[in-house]
């Protein structure tokens, strides 16, 4: 049993991260990734909790990952423009034509959220905690009459 929304937020983070890691564990590493760049496999869940008076309130729960993870989730079907680039090493300049880019969507984010059960958990626990707080406040008001 969770006593406040801060504890619920931490548990929700754990549930969502575990599910995300399970969904992304089979993904291959990014081909040109160096050690400084983050992988999709390192996706995390982050909650925002604010303190109002004596109580903590959960404001949001979000997923943090590199942008190519969200692009892979939605897929791509577009035409990339052409142009030219100059390499910093030497005097090499190369041109490229416009071309279509298609990448099938892999909707792993929604699958991870659904399989984690975090939505139901947060709804039930937050509703329970807030309803208990309402009952305590009503009891205090009635006792002071």
C-alpha positions in Angstrom: 0.0 0.0 0.0 1.4 3.3 -1.0 1.2 6.3 1.4 1.7 9.2 -1.0 1.8 10.0 -4.7 5.6 10.3 -4.7 5.9 6.6 -3.9 3.3 5.8 -6.7 5.4 7.8 -9.1 8.6 5.9 -8.3 6.8 2.6 -8.7 5.3 3.7 -12.0 8.7 4.7 -13.3 10.0 1.2 -12.5 7.1 -0.5 -14.1 7.4 1.5 -17.4 11.2 1.3 -17.6 11.1 -2.5 -17.1 8.5 -2.8 -19.9 10.5 -0.5 -22.2 13.7 -2.4 -21.7 12.0 -5.6 -22.4 10.6 -4.3 -25.7 13.9 -2.7 -26.8 16.2 -5.5 -25.8 15.9 -7.2 -29.1 16.8 -4.1 -31.1 20.2 -3.9 -32.7 22.6 -1.1 -31.6 22.7 2.0 -33.8 25.3 1.4 -36.6 27.3 4.6 -36.3 26.9 5.1 -32.5 29.9 6.2 -30.5 30.2 5.8 -26.8 28.8 9.3 -26.1 25.5 8.7 -27.8 22.7 7.1 -26.0 21.0 4.0 -27.3 17.3 3.3 -27.6 17.9 0.5 -25.1 18.7 3.1 -22.5 15.2 4.6 -22.5 14.0 5.7 -19.1 10.7 6.8 -17.5 10.7 10.0 -15.7 7.9 11.2 -13.4 7.3 14.8 -12.2 6.0 15.2 -8.6 5.3 18.6 -7.1 4.8 19.5 -3.5 1.8 21.6 -2.6 1.6 22.3 1.1 2.2 19.1 3.0 1.3 16.8 0.1 3.0 15.5 -3.0 1.1 15.3 -6.2 2.1 13.3 -9.3 2.0 15.7 -12.3 3.3 13.5 -15.2 5.0 10.4 -16.3 7.1 10.6 -19.5 9.5 8.5 -21.5 13.0 9.8 -22.2 15.0 8.4 -25.1 17.0 9.6 -28.1 14.8 11.1 -30.8 15.6 8.3 -33.2 13.6 6.0 -30.9 10.5 8.1 -31.4 11.1 8.2 -35.1 11.5 4.4 -35.2 8.2 4.1 -33.3 6.3 6.3 -35.8 8.1 5.3 -39.0 9.2 7.5 -41.9 7.8 8.0 -45.4 9.2 11.2 -46.9 11.4 12.6 -49.6 14.8 13.8 -48.4 16.2 16.9 -50.2 19.5 16.8 -52.1 22.5 19.0 -51.5 26.2 18.9 -51.1 28.5 18.5 -48.1 32.1 19.3 -47.4 34.2 17.1 -45.2 36.3 18.7 -42.5 39.2 16.3 -43.4 40.8 17.4 -46.6 39.1 19.3 -49.4 36.5 16.6 -50.3 33.1 17.8 -51.4 30.3 15.5 -52.4 26.8 15.9 -53.7 23.7 13.8 -53.2 20.4 13.7 -55.0 16.9 13.9 -53.4 15.6 10.5 -52.6 12.7 8.9 -50.8 13.1 7.5 -47.4 10.8 4.8 -46.0 11.1 3.1 -42.7 8.3 0.9 -41.4 6.9 1.9 -38.0 7.7 -0.3 -35.0 5.1 0.8 -32.4 7.0 -0.4 -29.4 6.2 2.5 -27.1 2.5 1.9 -27.0 3.1 -1.8 -26.6 5.4 -1.1 -23.7 2.9 1.2 -22.0 0.1 -1.3 -22.4 2.1 -4.3 -21.3 3.5 -2.5 -18.2 0.0 -2.0 -16.7 1.2 1.4 -15.5 -2.0 3.3 -16.6 -4.3 1.2 -14.4 -1.9 1.1 -11.5 -1.5 4.9 -11.5 -5.3 5.5 -11.9 -6.2 3.2 -9.0 -3.5 4.3 -6.6 -3.9 8.1 -7.2 -7.6 7.8 -6.9 -7.3 5.9 -3.6 -4.8 8.3 -2.1 -6.7 11.4 -3.1 -10.1 10.0 -2.0 -8.5 9.2 1.4 -7.3 12.8 1.6 -10.7 14.1 0.8 -12.3 11.9 3.5 -9.7 13.1 6.1 -10.5 16.8 5.2 -14.3 16.2 5.4 -13.9 14.6 8.8 -11.8 17.5 10.0 -14.5 20.0 8.8 -17.3 18.0 10.4 -15.4 17.8 13.7 -14.9 21.5 13.8 -18.6 22.3 13.4 
